[in-house]
Amino acid sequence: MDGFTPLGATLGGIMIGASAALFLLLNGRIAGISGILGGLLAPPSRESGWRVAFLAGLILAPLAYAGLGGSLPPVTVDASYPVLALAGLLVGFGARMGSGCTSGHGVCGIGRGSPRSLVATGTFMAVAILTVLVARHLTGA
């Protein structure tokens, strides 16, 4: 949290919320990343174009920002490839089991007042807090 500023966080939150609301209003879809990606892994459909465009935007936007002179934070990962693979599988399993991910439930579902999303997001947060407690404070990793 070296670069945290209340103004930047507020503007970022407004942009995320506004884009999720616009996506729902214009497309009638929830901007949940796991659902969008999962739709691409299913047999080809006529909906694959917008899904590819959405995911490409997630990848290309930071590159465009950096190309325009913005500075991206350094990314360091202090885990082995097997641990990363296991973590990815667990996240994917959890997103499937929870019928969505943090973006779908946390941003879109809570904004719509969905009780299921309130429970899912509370569960995500509780497990994340417990994971950090165990990984960083109890095991010293």
C-alpha positions as CSV (number, residue, x, y, z in Angstrom):
1,M,0.0,0.0,0.0
2,D,2.9,2.3,-0.7
3,G,1.0,4.4,-3.3
4,F,-2.4,4.5,-1.5
5,T,-4.2,7.8,-1.6
6,P,-7.8,8.3,-0.6
7,L,-8.5,10.3,-3.7
8,G,-7.0,7.7,-6.0
9,A,-8.9,4.9,-4.2
10,T,-12.2,6.8,-4.4
11,L,-11.8,7.6,-8.1
12,G,-10.8,4.0,-8.9
13,G,-13.9,2.7,-7.0
14,I,-16.1,5.1,-8.9
15,M,-14.7,4.0,-12.2
16,I,-15.1,0.3,-11.3
17,G,-18.6,0.8,-10.1
18,A,-19.6,3.0,-13.0
19,S,-18.2,0.5,-15.6
20,A,-19.9,-2.4,-13.9
21,A,-23.2,-0.5,-13.9
22,L,-22.9,0.5,-17.5
23,F,-22.0,-3.0,-18.5
24,L,-25.2,-4.3,-16.8
25,L,-27.3,-1.5,-18.3
26,L,-26.0,-1.8,-21.8
27,N,-25.4,-5.6,-22.0
28,G,-27.7,-7.0,-19.3
29,R,-24.7,-8.9,-18.0
30,I,-22.8,-9.0,-14.8
31,A,-19.2,-8.0,-15.1
32,G,-17.9,-11.1,-13.3
33,I,-14.5,-12.1,-14.6
34,S,-14.9,-15.9,-13.9
35,G,-18.3,-16.0,-15.7
36,I,-17.0,-14.1,-18.7
37,L,-13.9,-16.3,-18.9
38,G,-16.0,-19.5,-18.3
39,G,-18.3,-18.5,-21.1
40,L,-15.2,-18.6,-23.4
41,L,-14.3,-22.1,-22.3
42,A,-17.7,-23.4,-23.2
43,P,-18.5,-24.5,-26.8
44,P,-18.3,-21.5,-29.2
45,S,-21.3,-19.2,-29.1
46,R,-22.3,-15.9,-30.6
47,E,-21.3,-14.2,-27.3
48,S,-17.6,-14.9,-27.6
49,G,-16.8,-11.6,-29.3
50,W,-17.7,-9.4,-26.4
51,R,-16.1,-11.8,-23.9
52,V,-12.8,-11.7,-25.8
53,A,-13.0,-7.9,-26.0
54,F,-13.7,-7.6,-22.3
55,L,-10.8,-9.8,-21.3
56,A,-8.4,-8.2,-23.9
57,G,-9.3,-4.8,-22.3
58,L,-8.2,-6.1,-18.9
59,I,-4.8,-7.0,-20.3
60,L,-4.3,-4.1,-22.8
61,A,-5.5,-1.3,-20.5
62,P,-2.5,-1.3,-18.2
63,L,-0.2,-1.7,-21.2
64,A,-1.8,1.3,-22.9
65,Y,-1.5,3.3,-19.6
66,A,2.2,2.5,-19.4
67,G,2.6,3.3,-23.1
68,L,1.1,6.8,-22.4
69,G,3.7,7.4,-19.7
70,G,2.0,6.0,-16.6
71,S,4.0,4.0,-14.2
72,L,2.9,0.6,-13.3
73,P,3.8,-0.9,-9.9
74,P,6.5,-3.6,-9.9
75,V,5.1,-7.1,-9.6
76,T,7.0,-9.6,-7.5
77,V,5.8,-13.1,-6.7
78,D,7.5,-14.9,-3.9
79,A,6.0,-18.4,-4.6
80,S,7.0,-21.4,-6.6
81,Y,5.2,-22.4,-9.8
82,P,3.6,-25.4,-8.1
83,V,2.2,-23.2,-5.4
84,L,0.9,-20.7,-8.0
85,A,-0.7,-23.6,-10.0
86,L,-2.4,-24.9,-6.8
87,A,-3.6,-21.4,-5.9
88,G,-5.0,-20.9,-9.3
89,L,-6.9,-24.2,-9.2
90,L,-8.2,-23.4,-5.7
91,V,-9.4,-19.9,-6.9
92,G,-11.1,-21.5,-9.9
93,F,-12.7,-24.2,-7.9
94,G,-13.9,-21.6,-5.3
95,A,-15.3,-19.3,-8.0
96,R,-17.2,-22.2,-9.6
97,M,-18.4,-23.5,-6.2
98,G,-19.5,-19.9,-5.2
99,S,-21.2,-19.3,-8.5
100,G,-19.0,-16.3,-9.2
101,C,-15.9,-14.5,-8.2
102,T,-15.1,-11.4,-6.2
103,S,-15.8,-9.1,-9.1
104,G,-19.2,-10.6,-9.8
105,H,-20.3,-10.9,-6.2
106,G,-18.3,-8.1,-4.6
107,V,-18.7,-5.4,-7.1
108,C,-21.8,-6.3,-9.0
109,G,-23.8,-8.4,-6.6
110,I,-23.4,-6.2,-3.5
111,G,-24.3,-3.2,-5.7
112,R,-27.5,-4.9,-6.6
113,G,-28.3,-5.8,-3.0
114,S,-28.0,-9.6,-3.6
115,P,-28.2,-11.5,-0.3
116,R,-26.2,-14.4,-1.9
117,S,-23.5,-11.9,-3.0
118,L,-23.3,-10.4,0.5
119,V,-22.7,-13.9,2.0
120,A,-20.3,-14.9,-0.8
121,T,-18.2,-11.6,-0.4
122,G,-18.2,-12.0,3.4
123,T,-16.9,-15.6,3.0
124,F,-14.3,-14.4,0.5
125,M,-13.1,-11.8,2.9
126,A,-13.1,-14.1,6.0
127,V,-11.1,-16.8,4.1
128,A,-8.6,-14.2,2.8
129,I,-8.1,-12.8,6.3
130,L,-7.6,-16.3,7.7
131,T,-5.2,-17.2,4.9
132,V,-3.0,-14.2,5.6
133,L,-3.1,-14.9,9.3
134,V,-2.0,-18.5,8.8
135,A,0.5,-17.9,6.0
136,R,2.2,-14.7,7.3
137,H,1.8,-14.7,11.0
138,L,1.5,-18.3,12.2
139,T,3.8,-20.1,9.7
140,G,6.1,-17.2,9.1
141,A,5.9,-17.6,5.3
